[in-house]
Amino acid sequence: MSQVHMLKKSIMFGLLVMAATFVTTATNAGAQELSYSAATRERTTTSAAQRKVFVRSKALLVKASVVEDKLMKRSEFAQMGLVLTRDPADADIILELRHDILTKYVYSAVDAHTQVVLAGGKVSSLGGTVAGKVAKRFLRQLAQGHP
């Protein structure tokens, strides 16, 4: 083969490789863009459906983190689109626990934006954990049609 012929083949091969690289890059970029768009859309849809709960405990023997743990362990928590936040200013619902008398604890859940009481009640520390009882009753009350 002559050098000119070899040079033409080399140039053609180079152009072919560049075209293939361009197509692959454009396809990957398009796929990444679609993937990013889908992820953004999913995040927006998910966050729109999620309600953020802030747990505050004024009871010395029952910490907020224990109530949070009990909430997260209940399947209804995620099914209802609830998530926890550590920022009370970012919360949609504020769940507060206070010690009442002896073995009694009082909890209340308030809509952070309207200050409407969504759930509340009194539980005893006898026969189970306060945090577990609060989590169960709070979620049951929300599921029964409270906003």
BELKABEL-V993872 format. One record per residue. RES is the residue in one small letter. PSI is psi in whole degrees, -180 to 180 (999 if undefined). D_LAST is the distance of its C-alpha to the last C-alpha in whole Angstrom. Layout:
# BELKABEL-V993872
res = {RES RES}
psi = {PSI PSI}
d_last = {D_LAST D_LAST}
This chain:
# BELKABEL-V993872
res = {m s q v h m l k k s i m f g l l v m a a t f v t t a t n a g a q e l s y s a a t r e r t t t s a a q r k v f v r s k a l l v k a s v v e d k l m k r s e f a q m g l v l t r d p a d a d i i l e l r h d i l t k y v y s a v d a h t q v v l a g g k v s s l g g t v a g k v a k r f l r q l a q g h p}
psi = {148 163 -35 -44 -42 -41 -42 -45 -41 -43 -44 -43 -43 -43 -40 -43 -43 -41 -43 -41 -42 -46 -44 -44 -43 -40 -46 -41 -41 -42 -41 -40 -43 -43 -44 -43 -43 -42 -41 -44 -43 -43 -42 -45 -44 -47 -29 -33 -18 144 132 131 129 128 127 128 124 8 131 -35 -10 108 152 -37 -30 -41 -42 -45 -45 -37 -47 -27 -14 130 -31 -29 -53 -37 -31 2 28 144 159 148 150 3 107 -27 -21 -5 148 -33 134 117 117 138 133 149 131 -90 141 -100 10 140 143 136 153 145 126 137 120 -23 -37 -12 20 135 121 -31 160 165 -174 136 159 149 -6 136 36 174 143 -46 -44 -42 -42 -46 -47 -48 -40 -48 -38 -43 -40 -39 -25 22 3 148 999}
d_last = {82 82 80 79 78 76 75 73 72 70 69 67 66 64 63 62 60 58 57 56 54 53 51 50 48 47 45 44 42 41 39 38 37 35 34 32 31 29 28 27 25 23 22 21 19 18 17 15 13 13 11 13 13 16 18 20 22 25 26 30 30 26 26 23 24 24 21 20 23 21 18 20 22 19 19 15 14 16 15 11 12 12 15 17 19 21 21 19 19 18 14 11 10 13 14 17 20 23 26 26 30 32 30 26 24 20 17 14 11 10 9 12 12 11 12 10 10 7 10 13 17 20 22 26 28 30 30 28 26 24 22 22 21 18 17 17 15 12 12 12 10 7 9 9 6 4 0}
